Amino acid sequence: MSKKTKHEHSELSGEFTEDGITVLVDIFRPAGTNHDWRMEVITQDEDVIEWEEPFATDREAFDEFLATVARDGIRSFLEDDEPSIH
């Protein structure tokens, strides 16, 4: 029986709303480690957009999320027919 990995979630994780659209930003790493941070954005339809490359800090991950929203708009997370990887 395999154990499910427990995650430590960044305090920067949480809901983000812009233009009436809310997504959940989840920044996490394996609990009790100093591993790099992973980031996923979960839409209201429960589509998961994950970043392929990890981030050295949770702040870098959140800054990348903000840059993506500034560059492409929050609707960019909703426009793909299939979940995407950044």
Buried (B, 14 or more C-beta within 10 A) or exposed (E): EEEEEEBBBBEBBEEBEEEEBEBBBBBBBEEEEEEBBBBBBBBEEEBEBBBEEEBEEBEBBBEBBEEBBEEEBBEBBBEEEEBBEB
